[in-house]
């Protein structure tokens, strides 16, 4: 399966986006959290700027205006990489895995 490298600015985080997978899901699979909410291209919570590369959308009409598209804005929740990408997503961060909760032993209960 073909995949495309994605560089996230300004954090410098990197991940690979497999063909046919949204940029958002590829980031999450790599342990990177991008801002998101609806995951279907309507809420615009994930909107970020594509600095370089190309994408296609998995839906017919993503929630962006023509002007926004021309300026390079994309919706990673429904965008699929078709080349190497560089995106600007200031809210990107590594997904923190919380350690399991540990309860102190306090003795037997009756």
Backbone as a printed PyTorch tensor [residue, N CA C, xyz], in Angstrom:
tensor([[[  0.8470,  -1.1790,   0.0000],
         [  0.0000,   0.0000,   0.0000],
         [  0.8940,   1.2440,   0.0000]],

        [[  0.5640,   2.2170,  -0.8000],
         [  1.3050,   3.4670,  -0.9040],
         [  0.9510,   4.3780,   0.2720]],

        [[  1.9350,   5.0920,   0.7780],
         [  1.6560,   6.0830,   1.8150],
         [  2.4820,   7.3320,   1.5240]],

        [[  2.0640,   8.4340,   2.1240],
         [  2.7120,   9.7170,   1.8810],
         [  3.1400,  10.3180,   3.2100]],

        [[  4.3640,  10.8520,   3.2830],
         [  4.8230,  11.4710,   4.5300],
         [  4.1060,  12.8060,   4.7650]],

        [[  3.8060,  13.0700,   6.0310],
         [  3.1490,  14.3220,   6.4150],
         [  4.0110,  14.9820,   7.4980]],

        [[  4.3270,  16.2520,   7.2840],
         [  5.0540,  17.0570,   8.2480],
         [  4.0870,  18.0880,   8.8110]],

        [[  3.9860,  18.1410,  10.1370],
         [  3.0650,  19.0650,  10.8010],
         [  3.8670,  20.2160,  11.3990]],

        [[  3.5170,  21.4250,  11.0100],
         [  4.1690,  22.6180,  11.5420],
         [  3.2460,  23.3010,  12.5390]],

        [[  3.6600,  24.0040,  13.5050],
         [  5.0510,  24.2900,  13.8210],
         [  5.7230,  23.2510,  14.7140]],

        [[  5.0340,  22.1570,  15.0330],
         [  5.5530,  21.1660,  15.9860],
         [  6.6830,  20.3180,  15.4230]],

        [[  6.7290,  20.1480,  14.0970],
         [  7.7300,  19.2820,  13.4980],
         [  7.3720,  17.8070,  13.5740]],

        [[  6.1650,  17.4760,  14.0420],
         [  5.7350,  16.0800,  14.1090],
         [  5.6010,  15.5220,  12.6980]],

        [[  5.8710,  14.2370,  12.5610],
         [  5.8090,  13.5720,  11.2520],
         [  5.0440,  12.2550,  11.3740]],

        [[  4.3380,  11.9020,  10.2940],
         [  3.6680,  10.6060,  10.2200],
         [  3.4430,  10.2630,   8.7600]],

        [[  3.0860,   9.0210,   8.4960],
         [  2.7610,   8.5780,   7.1410],
         [  1.2580,   8.4430,   7.0070]],

        [[  0.7270,   8.9100,   5.8780],
         [ -0.7040,   8.8120,   5.5910],
         [ -0.9110,   7.7860,   4.4750]],

        [[ -1.4060,   6.6010,   4.8050],
         [ -1.6560,   5.5920,   3.7780],
         [ -2.7160,   6.0600,   2.7800]],

        [[ -2.5720,   5.6320,   1.5390],
         [ -3.5560,   5.9560,   0.5070],
         [ -4.9320,   5.4900,   0.9570]],

        [[ -5.9500,   6.3270,   0.7300],
         [ -7.3180,   5.9690,   1.0740],
         [ -7.6870,   6.2260,   2.5250]],

        [[ -6.7480,   6.7290,   3.3320],
         [ -6.9980,   7.0220,   4.7390],
         [ -6.9810,   8.5270,   4.9380]],

        [[ -7.9090,   9.0440,   5.7310],
         [ -7.9060,  10.4850,   5.9700],
         [ -6.6420,  10.8860,   6.7240]],

        [[ -6.2200,  12.1100,   6.5110],
         [ -5.0400,  12.6360,   7.2000],
         [ -5.2550,  12.5740,   8.7130]],

        [[ -6.4650,  12.8810,   9.1640],
         [ -6.7730,  12.8450,  10.5940],
         [ -6.5980,  11.4400,  11.1690]],

        [[ -7.1630,  10.4310,  10.5220],
         [ -7.0440,   9.0520,  11.0280],
         [ -5.6050,   8.5630,  10.9700]],

        [[ -4.8640,   8.9500,   9.9300],
         [ -3.4550,   8.5540,   9.8290],
         [ -2.6540,   9.1760,  10.9710]],

        [[ -2.9370,  10.4350,  11.2960],
         [ -2.2430,  11.0910,  12.4030],
         [ -2.5450,  10.3640,  13.7100]],

        [[ -3.8020,  10.0600,  13.9470],
         [ -4.1800,   9.3760,  15.1880],
         [ -3.5310,   8.0040,  15.2880]],

        [[ -3.4520,   7.2910,  14.1670],
         [ -2.8180,   5.9690,  14.1650],
         [ -1.3310,   6.0750,  14.5060]],

        [[ -0.7350,   7.2420,  14.2090],
         [  0.6810,   7.4710,  14.5000],
         [  0.8940,   8.0850,  15.8840]],

        [[ -0.1950,   8.2430,  16.6530],
         [ -0.0740,   8.7910,  17.9960],
         [ -0.0410,  10.3060,  18.0490]],

        [[ -0.5960,  10.9400,  17.0070],
         [ -0.6170,  12.4050,  16.9400],
         [ -2.0570,  12.8760,  16.9440]],

        [[ -2.3410,  13.8170,  17.8240],
         [ -3.6850,  14.3810,  17.9210],
         [ -3.7420,  15.6890,  17.1480]],

        [[ -4.6700,  15.7560,  16.2020],
         [ -4.9870,  16.9960,  15.5030],
         [ -6.3500,  17.4530,  16.0120]],

        [[ -6.5950,  18.7550,  16.0890],
         [ -7.9210,  19.2120,  16.5080],
         [ -8.9970,  18.5880,  15.6230]],

        [[-10.0990,  18.1590,  16.2140],
         [-11.1850,  17.5570,  15.4330],
         [-12.4560,  17.5140,  16.2650]],

        [[-13.5640,  17.2670,  15.5760],
         [-14.8390,  17.1090,  16.2730],
         [-15.7440,  16.1690,  15.4800]],

        [[-16.3490,  16.6610,  14.3960],
         [-17.3830,  15.8800,  13.7030],
         [-16.8460,  14.7150,  12.8800]],

        [[-15.6650,  14.8510,  12.3290],
         [-15.0280,  13.8450,  11.4760],
         [-15.7460,  13.6090,  10.1550]],

        [[-16.6100,  14.5380,   9.7430],
         [-17.2910,  14.3500,   8.4520],
         [-17.2450,  15.5840,   7.5590]],

        [[-16.3770,  16.5530,   7.8850],
         [-16.1640,  17.6940,   7.0010],
         [-17.1260,  18.8490,   7.1480]],

        [[-17.8820,  18.8960,   8.2390],
         [-18.8540,  19.9860,   8.3710],
         [-18.5300,  20.9770,   9.4870]],

        [[-17.9440,  20.5520,  10.5860],
         [-17.7660,  21.4520,  11.7440],
         [-16.5660,  22.3910,  11.6040]],

        [[-15.5880,  22.0230,  10.8240],
         [-14.3890,  22.8170,  10.5530],
         [-13.4170,  22.8970,  11.7310]],

        [[-13.6220,  22.1020,  12.7610],
         [-12.7160,  22.1230,  13.9180],
         [-11.3000,  21.6900,  13.5360]],

        [[-11.1650,  20.8540,  12.5360],
         [ -9.8510,  20.3430,  12.1410],
         [ -9.1650,  21.1970,  11.0740]],

        [[ -9.8210,  22.2350,  10.5910],
         [ -9.3130,  23.0410,   9.4800],
         [ -7.8710,  23.4800,   9.7260]],

        [[ -7.0080,  23.2230,   8.7600],
         [ -5.6170,  23.6390,   8.8640],
         [ -5.1160,  24.0620,   7.4880]],

        [[ -3.9740,  24.6850,   7.4660],
         [ -3.4100,  25.2120,   6.2300],
         [ -2.4480,  24.2080,   5.6180]],

        [[ -2.6440,  23.8900,   4.3360],
         [ -1.7210,  23.0210,   3.6250],
         [ -0.6300,  23.9070,   3.0310]],

        [[  0.5980,  23.7380,   3.5120],
         [  1.7220,  24.5450,   3.0520],
         [  2.3430,  23.9860,   1.7860]],

        [[  2.2550,  22.6650,   1.6250],
         [  2.8190,  22.0130,   0.4510],
         [  2.1510,  20.6600,   0.2760]],

        [[  2.0210,  20.2160,  -0.9760],
         [  1.4750,  18.8960,  -1.2690],
         [  0.1190,  18.9670,  -1.9340]],

        [[ -0.5210,  17.8130,  -2.0210],
         [ -1.8430,  17.7430,  -2.6500],
         [ -2.6990,  16.7050,  -1.9410]],

        [[ -4.0100,  16.9390,  -1.9910],
         [ -4.9740,  16.0510,  -1.3420],
         [ -6.1780,  15.8680,  -2.2540]],

        [[ -6.9770,  14.8690,  -1.9530],
         [ -8.3150,  14.7030,  -2.5210],
         [ -9.2470,  14.5290,  -1.3390]],

        [[-10.5160,  14.8160,  -1.5650],
         [-11.4910,  14.6660,  -0.4970],
         [-12.2930,  13.3890,  -0.6680]],

        [[-12.5960,  12.7620,   0.4660],
         [-13.3980,  11.5550,   0.4800],
         [-14.8860,  11.8390,   0.4120]],

        [[-15.2640,  13.1240,   0.3830],
         [-16.6670,  13.5140,   0.2410],
         [-16.7770,  14.5220,  -0.8920]],

        [[-17.9710,  14.6680,  -1.4330],
         [-18.1530,  15.5300,  -2.5940],
         [-18.0110,  17.0160,  -2.2640]],

        [[-18.5440,  17.4640,  -1.1360],
         [-18.5210,  18.8820,  -0.8350],
         [-18.0660,  19.1240,   0.5990]],

        [[-16.7440,  19.2410,   0.8360],
         [-16.2790,  19.5390,   2.1930],
         [-16.6720,  20.9550,   2.5930]],

        [[-16.7570,  21.2130,   3.8770],
         [-17.2370,  22.4960,   4.4010],
         [-16.2430,  23.6380,   4.2900]],

        [[-15.7230,  23.8820,   3.1050],
         [-14.8120,  25.0040,   2.8530],
         [-15.3350,  25.8240,   1.6840]],

        [[-15.1340,  27.1190,   1.7540],
         [-15.5090,  27.9770,   0.6290],
         [-14.4650,  27.8470,  -0.4800]],

        [[-14.7990,  28.3090,  -1.6520],
         [-13.8600,  28.2940,  -2.7800],
         [-12.6100,  29.1030,  -2.4120]],

        [[-12.8140,  30.2750,  -1.7830],
         [-11.6770,  31.1160,  -1.3860],
         [-10.7680,  30.3980,  -0.3930]],

        [[-11.3540,  29.7170,   0.5800],
         [-10.5500,  28.9880,   1.5640],
         [ -9.7320,  27.8910,   0.8940]],

        [[-10.3450,  27.1730,  -0.0360],
         [ -9.6130,  26.1320,  -0.7620],
         [ -8.4530,  26.7390,  -1.5450]],

        [[ -8.7030,  27.8560,  -2.2170],
         [ -7.6550,  28.5090,  -3.0030],
         [ -6.5180,  29.0220,  -2.1190]],

        [[ -6.8350,  29.3950,  -0.8830],
         [ -5.8170,  29.8610,   0.0630],
         [ -5.0240,  28.7000,   0.6690]],

        [[ -5.4740,  27.4610,   0.4490],
         [ -4.7570,  26.2920,   0.9300],
         [ -5.3220,  25.6440,   2.1790]],

        [[ -6.4940,  26.0880,   2.6340],
         [ -7.1090,  25.4780,   3.8170],
         [ -7.6560,  24.1020,   3.4480]],

        [[ -7.4900,  23.1480,   4.3660],
         [ -8.0040,  21.7880,   4.1540],
         [ -8.7070,  21.3030,   5.4210]],

        [[ -9.4850,  20.2430,   5.2660],
         [-10.1430,  19.5670,   6.3890],
         [ -9.5480,  18.1540,   6.4910]],

        [[ -8.5760,  17.9540,   7.3850],
         [ -7.9080,  16.6550,   7.4890],
         [ -8.8270,  15.4770,   7.7810]],

        [[-10.0070,  15.7320,   8.3530],
         [-10.9010,  14.6140,   8.6830],
         [-11.4480,  13.9270,   7.4410]],

        [[-11.4810,  14.6330,   6.3150],
         [-11.9940,  14.0460,   5.0750],
         [-10.9950,  14.1600,   3.9140]],

        [[ -9.8020,  14.7020,   4.1860],
         [ -8.7660,  14.8540,   3.1530],
         [ -7.8580,  13.6330,   3.1460]],

        [[ -7.5190,  13.1760,   1.9500],
         [ -6.5840,  12.0660,   1.7750],
         [ -5.3750,  12.5870,   1.0130]],

        [[ -4.1920,  12.2970,   1.5150],
         [ -2.9660,  12.7600,   0.8680],
         [ -2.7600,  12.0290,  -0.4540]],

        [[ -2.3650,  12.7850,  -1.4720],
         [ -1.9940,  12.1910,  -2.7600],
         [ -0.5270,  12.4620,  -3.0710]],

        [[  0.1700,  13.1160,  -2.1460],
         [  1.6030,  13.3750,  -2.2500],
         [  2.1140,  13.6350,  -0.8350]],

        [[  3.4030,  13.8930,  -0.7210],
         [  3.9390,  14.3320,   0.5760],
         [  3.2400,  15.6320,   0.9460]],

        [[  2.9310,  15.7940,   2.2310],
         [  2.2190,  16.9930,   2.7070],
         [  3.0160,  17.7140,   3.7760]],

        [[  2.8300,  19.0210,   3.8030],
         [  3.2690,  19.8280,   4.9270],
         [  2.0640,  20.6630,   5.3140]],

        [[  1.6260,  20.5240,   6.5580],
         [  0.4510,  21.2580,   7.0200],
         [  0.8000,  22.1030,   8.2390]],

        [[  0.0430,  23.1730,   8.4090],
         [  0.1960,  24.0140,   9.5890],
         [ -1.0070,  23.7690,  10.4850]],

        [[ -0.7440,  23.1150,  11.6170],
         [ -1.7910,  22.7730,  12.5850],
         [ -1.2530,  23.0560,  13.9800]],

        [[ -1.3860,  24.3180,  14.4510],
         [ -0.8070,  24.7020,  15.7400],
         [ -1.2790,  23.8570,  16.9240]],

        [[ -2.4590,  23.2550,  16.8520],
         [ -2.9750,  22.4570,  17.9610],
         [ -2.4980,  21.0190,  17.9840]],

        [[ -1.6350,  20.6300,  17.0550],
         [ -1.1750,  19.2370,  16.9880],
         [ -0.2920,  18.9060,  18.1840]],

        [[ -0.4410,  17.6720,  18.6900],
         [  0.3630,  17.2210,  19.8290],
         [  0.4000,  15.7020,  19.8480]],

        [[  1.3720,  15.1720,  20.5450],
         [  1.4130,  13.7260,  20.7330],
         [  0.2600,  13.3170,  21.6390]],

        [[ -0.3320,  12.1800,  21.3350],
         [ -1.4070,  11.6540,  22.1730],
         [ -0.7650,  11.0840,  23.4270]],

        [[ -1.1800,  11.5920,  24.5570],
         [ -0.6460,  11.1110,  25.8330],
         [ -1.3920,   9.8460,  26.2280]],

        [[ -0.6480,   8.8360,  26.5740],
         [ -1.2840,   7.6190,  27.0720],
         [ -1.1830,   7.6460,  28.5880]],

        [[ -2.3190,   7.7100,  29.2010],
         [ -2.3590,   7.7970,  30.6620],
         [ -1.9820,   6.4560,  31.2750]],

        [[ -1.1550,   6.4740,  32.3160],
         [ -0.8350,   5.2170,  32.9880],
         [ -2.0850,   4.6940,  33.6830]],

        [[ -2.1620,   3.3910,  33.8820],
         [ -3.3380,   2.8440,  34.5610],
         [ -3.4660,   3.4200,  35.9630]],

        [[ -4.6920,   3.6200,  36.3600],
         [ -4.9490,   4.1540,  37.7060],
         [ -4.4930,   3.1440,  38.7470]],

        [[ -3.7900,   3.6220,  39.7310],
         [ -3.3110,   2.7620,  40.8110],
         [ -3.9970,   3.2090,  42.0880]],

        [[ -4.6340,   2.2800,  42.7370],
         [ -5.2980,   2.5780,  44.0060],
         [ -4.4170,   2.1020,  45.1410]],

        [[ -4.2370,   2.9350,  46.1400],
         [ -3.4330,   2.4860,  47.2810],
         [ -4.1770,   1.4030,  48.0560]],

        [[ -3.4110,   0.4730,  48.5580],
         [ -4.0000,  -0.5710,  49.4000],
         [ -4.2640,   0.0230,  50.7760]],

        [[ -5.4710,  -0.1120,  51.2330],
         [ -5.8250,   0.4680,  52.5330],
         [ -6.2670,  -0.5840,  53.5280]],

        [[ -6.0800,  -1.8120,  53.2150],
         [ -6.5030,  -2.8730,  54.1290],
         [ -7.8100,  -3.4890,  53.6760]],

        [[ -8.2020,  -4.5410,  54.3520],
         [ -9.4100,  -5.2670,  53.9980],
         [-10.6440,  -4.4910,  54.4280]],

        [[-11.6650,  -4.5720,  53.6110],
         [-12.9500,  -3.9510,  53.9510],
         [-13.9360,  -5.0220,  54.3340]],

        [[-14.8090,  -4.6950,  55.2500],
         [-15.8300,  -5.6610,  55.6550],
         [-17.1830,  -5.1320,  55.3780]]])
